[in-house]
Amino acid sequence: MRAVHDKIEGPFAIKEDIDLYGMVAGDATLHRGIRFILHDTIAGNLTIETGARAIVHGTVAGRIYNEGGRVEIFGIADAVVNGSRDAITIDPAAHVRGRP
Protein backbone atom coordinates (compact mmCIF):
# COMPACT_ATOMS: atom_id res chain seq x y z
CA MET A 1 0.00 0.00 0.00
CA ARG A 2 1.36 3.40 -1.00
CA ALA A 3 1.21 6.34 1.45
CA VAL A 4 0.13 9.66 -0.12
CA HIS A 5 0.68 13.02 1.62
CA ASP A 6 -0.59 15.41 -1.08
CA LYS A 7 -3.62 17.50 -1.98
CA ILE A 8 -5.31 15.82 -4.94
CA GLU A 9 -7.73 17.66 -7.21
CA GLY A 10 -10.92 15.69 -7.81
CA PRO A 11 -12.55 13.91 -9.36
CA PHE A 12 -10.03 11.29 -8.27
CA ALA A 13 -10.14 7.68 -9.50
CA ILE A 14 -8.46 5.45 -6.90
CA LYS A 15 -6.97 2.58 -8.93
CA GLU A 16 -4.25 1.37 -6.55
CA ASP A 17 -4.05 0.60 -2.84
CA ILE A 18 -3.55 3.95 -1.07
CA ASP A 19 -3.13 5.16 2.50
CA LEU A 20 -4.13 8.85 2.18
CA TYR A 21 -2.83 11.40 4.69
CA GLY A 22 -3.67 14.29 2.37
CA MET A 23 -6.85 15.76 0.95
CA VAL A 24 -9.02 15.14 -2.10
CA ALA A 25 -10.55 18.43 -3.28
CA GLY A 26 -13.68 16.99 -4.89
CA ASP A 27 -15.20 13.55 -5.42
CA ALA A 28 -13.36 10.23 -5.34
CA THR A 29 -14.19 6.76 -6.67
CA LEU A 30 -12.62 3.64 -5.22
CA HIS A 31 -12.38 1.03 -7.96
CA ARG A 32 -13.16 -2.67 -7.73
CA GLY A 33 -10.70 -4.75 -5.70
CA ILE A 34 -8.74 -1.75 -4.34
CA ARG A 35 -8.05 -0.96 -0.68
CA PHE A 36 -8.08 2.62 0.62
CA ILE A 37 -7.46 4.15 4.04
CA LEU A 38 -8.44 7.80 4.58
CA HIS A 39 -6.78 9.70 7.43
CA ASP A 40 -7.64 13.25 6.33
CA THR A 41 -10.43 14.67 4.11
CA ILE A 42 -12.41 14.09 0.95
CA ALA A 43 -14.16 17.39 0.20
CA GLY A 44 -16.82 15.74 -1.98
CA ASN A 45 -18.47 12.33 -2.27
CA LEU A 46 -16.78 8.93 -2.03
CA THR A 47 -18.09 6.07 -4.19
CA ILE A 48 -17.07 2.51 -3.33
CA GLU A 49 -17.35 -0.01 -6.17
CA THR A 50 -18.13 -3.72 -5.73
CA GLY A 51 -15.29 -5.61 -4.08
CA ALA A 52 -13.41 -2.50 -2.93
CA ARG A 53 -12.57 -1.82 0.73
CA ALA A 54 -12.34 1.57 2.45
CA ILE A 55 -11.44 2.48 6.02
CA VAL A 56 -12.37 6.07 6.90
CA HIS A 57 -10.61 7.58 9.91
CA GLY A 58 -10.98 11.14 8.60
CA THR A 59 -13.83 13.13 7.05
CA VAL A 60 -15.94 12.67 3.94
CA ALA A 61 -17.63 16.08 3.55
CA GLY A 62 -20.18 14.61 1.13
CA ARG A 63 -21.89 11.24 0.94
CA ILE A 64 -20.40 7.77 0.90
CA TYR A 65 -22.04 5.71 -1.84
CA ASN A 66 -21.35 2.02 -1.17
CA GLU A 67 -22.16 0.11 -4.36
CA GLY A 68 -21.15 -3.33 -3.04
CA GLY A 69 -17.86 -2.91 -1.25
CA ARG A 70 -16.88 -2.91 2.41
CA VAL A 71 -16.64 0.42 4.25
CA GLU A 72 -15.55 0.88 7.85
CA ILE A 73 -16.21 4.39 9.17
CA PHE A 74 -14.49 5.62 12.31
CA GLY A 75 -14.55 9.29 11.34
CA ILE A 76 -17.19 11.64 9.92
CA ALA A 77 -19.42 11.46 6.84
CA ASP A 78 -22.31 13.62 5.68
CA ALA A 79 -24.40 10.53 4.83
CA VAL A 80 -24.06 6.89 3.81
CA VAL A 81 -26.02 5.28 0.99
CA ASN A 82 -25.83 1.51 0.46
CA GLY A 83 -26.72 0.99 -3.20
CA SER A 84 -26.49 -2.80 -3.24
CA ARG A 85 -27.44 -5.76 -1.07
CA ASP A 86 -23.75 -6.72 -1.19
CA ALA A 87 -22.72 -3.41 0.43
CA ILE A 88 -21.24 -3.77 3.92
CA THR A 89 -20.98 -0.58 5.96
CA ILE A 90 -19.66 -0.70 9.51
CA ASP A 91 -19.85 2.54 11.47
CA PRO A 92 -19.81 1.83 15.21
CA ALA A 93 -17.77 4.90 16.15
CA ALA A 94 -18.71 7.18 13.26
CA HIS A 95 -20.47 10.51 13.25
CA VAL A 96 -22.85 10.52 10.31
CA ARG A 97 -24.68 13.83 10.03
CA GLY A 98 -28.44 13.56 10.05
CA ARG A 99 -28.46 10.52 12.31
CA PRO A 100 -29.01 10.65 16.06
CYANA upper distance limits for C-alpha pairs under 8 A (distance plus 0.5 A):
  1 MET  CA     16 GLU  CA      8.43
  1 MET  CA     17 ASP  CA      5.48
  1 MET  CA     18 ILE  CA      5.92
  1 MET  CA     19 ASP  CA      7.03
  2 ARG  CA     17 ASP  CA      6.86
  2 ARG  CA     18 ILE  CA      5.44
  2 ARG  CA     19 ASP  CA      6.46
  3 ALA  CA     18 ILE  CA      6.39
  3 ALA  CA     19 ASP  CA      5.12
  3 ALA  CA     20 LEU  CA      6.45
  3 ALA  CA     21 TYR  CA      7.74
  4 VAL  CA     18 ILE  CA      7.35
  4 VAL  CA     19 ASP  CA      6.65
  4 VAL  CA     20 LEU  CA      5.41
  4 VAL  CA     21 TYR  CA      6.41
  4 VAL  CA     22 GLY  CA      6.99
  5 HIS  CA     20 LEU  CA      6.89
  5 HIS  CA     21 TYR  CA      5.44
  5 HIS  CA     22 GLY  CA      5.09
  6 ASP  CA     21 TYR  CA      7.88
  6 ASP  CA     22 GLY  CA      5.26
  6 ASP  CA     23 MET  CA      7.08
  7 LYS  CA     22 GLY  CA      5.91
  7 LYS  CA     23 MET  CA      5.19
  7 LYS  CA     24 VAL  CA      6.39
  7 LYS  CA     25 ALA  CA      7.62
  8 ILE  CA     12 PHE  CA      7.84
  8 ILE  CA     22 GLY  CA      8.15
  8 ILE  CA     23 MET  CA      6.58
  8 ILE  CA     24 VAL  CA      5.22
  8 ILE  CA     25 ALA  CA      6.59
  9 GLU  CA     24 VAL  CA      6.34
  9 GLU  CA     25 ALA  CA      5.40
  9 GLU  CA     26 GLY  CA      6.92
 10 GLY  CA     24 VAL  CA      6.54
 10 GLY  CA     25 ALA  CA      5.81
 10 GLY  CA     26 GLY  CA      4.72
 10 GLY  CA     27 ASP  CA      5.85
 10 GLY  CA     28 ALA  CA      6.97
 11 PRO  CA     25 ALA  CA      8.34
 11 PRO  CA     26 GLY  CA      6.04
 11 PRO  CA     27 ASP  CA      5.27
 11 PRO  CA     28 ALA  CA      6.01
 11 PRO  CA     29 THR  CA      8.31
 12 PHE  CA     24 VAL  CA      7.84
 12 PHE  CA     26 GLY  CA      8.06
 12 PHE  CA     27 ASP  CA      6.82
 12 PHE  CA     28 ALA  CA      5.06
 12 PHE  CA     29 THR  CA      6.86
 13 ALA  CA     28 ALA  CA      6.34
 13 ALA  CA     29 THR  CA      5.53
 13 ALA  CA     30 LEU  CA      6.89
 13 ALA  CA     31 HIS  CA      7.68
 14 ILE  CA     18 ILE  CA      8.27
 14 ILE  CA     28 ALA  CA      7.52
 14 ILE  CA     29 THR  CA      6.39
 14 ILE  CA     30 LEU  CA      5.34
 14 ILE  CA     31 HIS  CA      6.51
 14 ILE  CA     34 ILE  CA      8.14
 15 LYS  CA     30 LEU  CA      7.35
 15 LYS  CA     31 HIS  CA      6.22
 15 LYS  CA     34 ILE  CA      7.05
 16 GLU  CA     34 ILE  CA      6.40
 16 GLU  CA     35 ARG  CA      7.88
 17 ASP  CA     34 ILE  CA      5.96
 17 ASP  CA     35 ARG  CA      5.31
 17 ASP  CA     36 PHE  CA      6.18
 18 ILE  CA     35 ARG  CA      7.17
 18 ILE  CA     36 PHE  CA      5.51
 18 ILE  CA     37 ILE  CA      6.94
 19 ASP  CA     36 PHE  CA      6.37
 19 ASP  CA     37 ILE  CA      5.21
 19 ASP  CA     38 LEU  CA      6.79
 19 ASP  CA     39 HIS  CA      8.13
 20 LEU  CA     36 PHE  CA      8.04
 20 LEU  CA     37 ILE  CA      6.56
 20 LEU  CA     38 LEU  CA      5.55
 20 LEU  CA     39 HIS  CA      6.44
 20 LEU  CA     40 ASP  CA      7.50
 21 TYR  CA     38 LEU  CA      7.17
 21 TYR  CA     39 HIS  CA      5.60
 21 TYR  CA     40 ASP  CA      5.91
 22 GLY  CA     39 HIS  CA      8.00
 22 GLY  CA     40 ASP  CA      6.20
 22 GLY  CA     41 THR  CA      7.49
 23 MET  CA     40 ASP  CA      6.50
 23 MET  CA     41 THR  CA      5.40
 23 MET  CA     42 ILE  CA      6.31
 23 MET  CA     43 ALA  CA      8.02
 24 VAL  CA     28 ALA  CA      7.81
 24 VAL  CA     41 THR  CA      6.89
 24 VAL  CA     42 ILE  CA      5.19
 24 VAL  CA     43 ALA  CA      6.57
 24 VAL  CA     44 GLY  CA      8.33
 25 ALA  CA     42 ILE  CA      6.84
 25 ALA  CA     43 ALA  CA      5.62
 25 ALA  CA     44 GLY  CA      7.45
 26 GLY  CA     42 ILE  CA      7.14
 26 GLY  CA     43 ALA  CA      5.63
 26 GLY  CA     44 GLY  CA      4.96
 26 GLY  CA     45 ASN  CA      7.68
 27 ASP  CA     42 ILE  CA      7.47
 27 ASP  CA     43 ALA  CA      7.39
 27 ASP  CA     44 GLY  CA      4.89
 27 ASP  CA     45 ASN  CA      5.20
 27 ASP  CA     46 LEU  CA      6.44
 28 ALA  CA     42 ILE  CA      7.94
 28 ALA  CA     44 GLY  CA      7.82
 28 ALA  CA     45 ASN  CA      6.82
 28 ALA  CA     46 LEU  CA      5.43
 28 ALA  CA     47 THR  CA      6.90
 29 THR  CA     46 LEU  CA      6.24
 29 THR  CA     47 THR  CA      5.17
 29 THR  CA     48 ILE  CA      6.62
 29 THR  CA     49 GLU  CA      7.98
 30 LEU  CA     34 ILE  CA      7.19
 30 LEU  CA     35 ARG  CA      8.41
 30 LEU  CA     36 PHE  CA      7.96
 30 LEU  CA     46 LEU  CA      7.95
 30 LEU  CA     47 THR  CA      6.57
 30 LEU  CA     48 ILE  CA      5.46
 30 LEU  CA     49 GLU  CA      6.54
 30 LEU  CA     52 ALA  CA      7.09
 30 LEU  CA     54 ALA  CA      8.45
 31 HIS  CA     48 ILE  CA      7.25
 31 HIS  CA     49 GLU  CA      5.88
 31 HIS  CA     50 THR  CA      8.28
 31 HIS  CA     52 ALA  CA      6.73
 32 ARG  CA     48 ILE  CA      8.34
 32 ARG  CA     49 GLU  CA      5.70
 32 ARG  CA     50 THR  CA      5.95
 32 ARG  CA     51 GLY  CA      5.64
 32 ARG  CA     52 ALA  CA      5.31
 33 GLY  CA     50 THR  CA      8.00
 33 GLY  CA     51 GLY  CA      5.44
 33 GLY  CA     52 ALA  CA      4.98
 33 GLY  CA     53 ARG  CA      7.81
 34 ILE  CA     51 GLY  CA      8.11
 34 ILE  CA     52 ALA  CA      5.44
 34 ILE  CA     53 ARG  CA      6.86
 35 ARG  CA     52 ALA  CA      6.52
 35 ARG  CA     53 ARG  CA      5.31
 35 ARG  CA     54 ALA  CA      6.38
 36 PHE  CA     53 ARG  CA      6.81
 36 PHE  CA     54 ALA  CA      5.26
 36 PHE  CA     55 ILE  CA      6.87
 37 ILE  CA     54 ALA  CA      6.24
 37 ILE  CA     55 ILE  CA      5.25
 37 ILE  CA     56 VAL  CA      6.50
 37 ILE  CA     57 HIS  CA      7.99
 38 LEU  CA     54 ALA  CA      8.15
 38 LEU  CA     55 ILE  CA      6.78
 38 LEU  CA     56 VAL  CA      5.38
 38 LEU  CA     57 HIS  CA      6.25
 38 LEU  CA     58 GLY  CA      6.30
 38 LEU  CA     59 THR  CA      8.46
 39 HIS  CA     56 VAL  CA      7.18
 39 HIS  CA     57 HIS  CA      5.52
 39 HIS  CA     58 GLY  CA      5.09
 39 HIS  CA     59 THR  CA      8.35
 40 ASP  CA     57 HIS  CA      7.83
 40 ASP  CA     58 GLY  CA      5.06
 40 ASP  CA     59 THR  CA      6.73
 41 THR  CA     58 GLY  CA      6.24
 41 THR  CA     59 THR  CA      5.24
 41 THR  CA     60 VAL  CA      6.36
 41 THR  CA     61 ALA  CA      7.86
 42 ILE  CA     46 LEU  CA      7.89
 42 ILE  CA     59 THR  CA      6.83
 42 ILE  CA     60 VAL  CA      5.33
 42 ILE  CA     61 ALA  CA      6.66
 42 ILE  CA     62 GLY  CA      8.29
 43 ALA  CA     60 VAL  CA      6.77
 43 ALA  CA     61 ALA  CA      5.50
 43 ALA  CA     62 GLY  CA      7.20
 44 GLY  CA     60 VAL  CA      7.22
 44 GLY  CA     61 ALA  CA      6.10
 44 GLY  CA     62 GLY  CA      5.21
 44 GLY  CA     63 ARG  CA      7.88
 45 ASN  CA     60 VAL  CA      7.21
 45 ASN  CA     61 ALA  CA      7.48
 45 ASN  CA     62 GLY  CA      4.94
 45 ASN  CA     63 ARG  CA      5.32
 45 ASN  CA     64 ILE  CA      6.37
 45 ASN  CA     65 TYR  CA      8.03
 46 LEU  CA     60 VAL  CA      7.59
 46 LEU  CA     62 GLY  CA      7.84
 46 LEU  CA     63 ARG  CA      6.85
 46 LEU  CA     64 ILE  CA      5.30
 46 LEU  CA     65 TYR  CA      6.67
 47 THR  CA     64 ILE  CA      6.34
 47 THR  CA     65 TYR  CA      5.11
 47 THR  CA     66 ASN  CA      6.51
 47 THR  CA     67 GLU  CA      7.72
 48 ILE  CA     52 ALA  CA      6.71
 48 ILE  CA     53 ARG  CA      7.94
 48 ILE  CA     54 ALA  CA      8.03
 48 ILE  CA     64 ILE  CA      8.03
 48 ILE  CA     65 TYR  CA      6.60
 48 ILE  CA     66 ASN  CA      5.32
 48 ILE  CA     67 GLU  CA      6.22
 48 ILE  CA     68 GLY  CA      7.63
 48 ILE  CA     69 GLY  CA      6.35
 48 ILE  CA     70 ARG  CA      8.39
 48 ILE  CA     71 VAL  CA      8.37
 49 GLU  CA     66 ASN  CA      7.22
 49 GLU  CA     67 GLU  CA      5.64
 49 GLU  CA     68 GLY  CA      6.43
 49 GLU  CA     69 GLY  CA      6.23
 50 THR  CA     67 GLU  CA      6.23
 50 THR  CA     68 GLY  CA      4.56
 50 THR  CA     69 GLY  CA      5.07
 50 THR  CA     86 ASP  CA      8.33
 50 THR  CA     87 ALA  CA      8.19
 51 GLY  CA     68 GLY  CA      6.87
 51 GLY  CA     69 GLY  CA      5.19
 51 GLY  CA     70 ARG  CA      7.71
 52 ALA  CA     68 GLY  CA      8.28
 52 ALA  CA     69 GLY  CA      5.27
 52 ALA  CA     70 ARG  CA      6.88
 53 ARG  CA     69 GLY  CA      6.25
 53 ARG  CA     70 ARG  CA      5.25
 53 ARG  CA     71 VAL  CA      6.33
 54 ALA  CA     70 ARG  CA      6.87
 54 ALA  CA     71 VAL  CA      5.30
 54 ALA  CA     72 GLU  CA      6.82
 55 ILE  CA     71 VAL  CA      6.36
 55 ILE  CA     72 GLU  CA      5.27
 55 ILE  CA     73 ILE  CA      6.53
 55 ILE  CA     74 PHE  CA      8.16
 56 VAL  CA     71 VAL  CA      8.06
 56 VAL  CA     72 GLU  CA      6.66
 56 VAL  CA     73 ILE  CA      5.27
 56 VAL  CA     74 PHE  CA      6.32
 56 VAL  CA     75 GLY  CA      6.41
 56 VAL  CA     76 ILE  CA      8.46
 57 HIS  CA     73 ILE  CA      7.00
 57 HIS  CA     74 PHE  CA      5.47
 57 HIS  CA     75 GLY  CA      5.03
 57 HIS  CA     76 ILE  CA      8.23
 58 GLY  CA     74 PHE  CA      8.02
 58 GLY  CA     75 GLY  CA      5.36
 58 GLY  CA     76 ILE  CA      6.87
 59 THR  CA     75 GLY  CA      6.31
 59 THR  CA     76 ILE  CA      5.17
 59 THR  CA     77 ALA  CA      6.34
 60 VAL  CA     64 ILE  CA      7.79
 60 VAL  CA     76 ILE  CA      6.70
 60 VAL  CA     77 ALA  CA      5.19
 60 VAL  CA     78 ASP  CA      7.17
 61 ALA  CA     76 ILE  CA      8.27
 61 ALA  CA     77 ALA  CA      6.44
 61 ALA  CA     78 ASP  CA      6.20
 62 GLY  CA     77 ALA  CA      7.06
 62 GLY  CA     78 ASP  CA      5.62
 62 GLY  CA     79 ALA  CA      7.44
 63 ARG  CA     77 ALA  CA      6.90
 63 ARG  CA     78 ASP  CA      5.82
 63 ARG  CA     79 ALA  CA      5.19
 63 ARG  CA     80 VAL  CA      6.15
 63 ARG  CA     81 VAL  CA      7.75
 64 ILE  CA     77 ALA  CA      7.56
 64 ILE  CA     78 ASP  CA      8.29
 64 ILE  CA     79 ALA  CA      6.76
 64 ILE  CA     80 VAL  CA      5.26
 64 ILE  CA     81 VAL  CA      6.65
 65 TYR  CA     80 VAL  CA      6.62
 65 TYR  CA     81 VAL  CA      5.40
 65 TYR  CA     82 ASN  CA      6.60
 65 TYR  CA     83 GLY  CA      7.29
 66 ASN  CA     70 ARG  CA      8.06
 66 ASN  CA     71 VAL  CA      7.86
 66 ASN  CA     80 VAL  CA      7.97
 66 ASN  CA     81 VAL  CA      6.59
 66 ASN  CA     82 ASN  CA      5.29
 66 ASN  CA     83 GLY  CA      6.33
 66 ASN  CA     84 SER  CA      7.85
 66 ASN  CA     87 ALA  CA      6.33
 66 ASN  CA     88 ILE  CA      8.21
 66 ASN  CA     89 THR  CA      8.10
 67 GLU  CA     82 ASN  CA      6.71
 67 GLU  CA     83 GLY  CA      5.29
 67 GLU  CA     84 SER  CA      5.84
 67 GLU  CA     86 ASP  CA      8.19
 67 GLU  CA     87 ALA  CA      6.47
 68 GLY  CA     82 ASN  CA      8.09
 68 GLY  CA     83 GLY  CA      7.55
 68 GLY  CA     84 SER  CA      5.87
 68 GLY  CA     85 ARG  CA      7.53
 68 GLY  CA     86 ASP  CA      5.16
 68 GLY  CA     87 ALA  CA      4.31
 68 GLY  CA     88 ILE  CA      7.47
 69 GLY  CA     86 ASP  CA      7.52
 69 GLY  CA     87 ALA  CA      5.66
 69 GLY  CA     88 ILE  CA      6.73
 70 ARG  CA     87 ALA  CA      6.69
 70 ARG  CA     88 ILE  CA      5.20
 70 ARG  CA     89 THR  CA      6.40
 70 ARG  CA     90 ILE  CA      8.44
 71 VAL  CA     88 ILE  CA      6.73
 71 VAL  CA     89 THR  CA      5.27
 71 VAL  CA     90 ILE  CA      6.67
 72 GLU  CA     89 THR  CA      6.43
 72 GLU  CA     90 ILE  CA      5.21
 72 GLU  CA     91 ASP  CA      6.37
 73 ILE  CA     89 THR  CA      8.10
 73 ILE  CA     90 ILE  CA      6.66
 73 ILE  CA     91 ASP  CA      5.19
 73 ILE  CA     92 PRO  CA      7.99
 73 ILE  CA     93 ALA  CA      7.67
 73 ILE  CA     94 ALA  CA      6.05
 74 PHE  CA     91 ASP  CA      6.74
 74 PHE  CA     92 PRO  CA      7.65
 74 PHE  CA     93 ALA  CA      5.60
 74 PHE  CA     94 ALA  CA      5.11
 74 PHE  CA     95 HIS  CA      8.28
 75 GLY  CA     93 ALA  CA      7.77
 75 GLY  CA     94 ALA  CA      5.55
 75 GLY  CA     95 HIS  CA      6.84
 76 ILE  CA     94 ALA  CA      6.27
 76 ILE  CA     95 HIS  CA      5.31
 76 ILE  CA     96 VAL  CA      6.28
 76 ILE  CA     97 ARG  CA      8.31
 77 ALA  CA     94 ALA  CA      8.25
 77 ALA  CA     95 HIS  CA      7.07
 77 ALA  CA     96 VAL  CA      5.47
 77 ALA  CA     97 ARG  CA      7.09
 78 ASP  CA     96 VAL  CA      6.10
 78 ASP  CA     97 ARG  CA      5.46
 78 ASP  CA     98 GLY  CA      8.03
 79 ALA  CA     96 VAL  CA      6.19
 79 ALA  CA     97 ARG  CA      6.67
 79 ALA  CA     98 GLY  CA      7.76
 80 VAL  CA     96 VAL  CA      8.03
 82 ASN  CA     87 ALA  CA      6.33
 82 ASN  CA     88 ILE  CA      8.30
 82 ASN  CA     89 THR  CA      8.13
 83 GLY  CA     87 ALA  CA      7.47
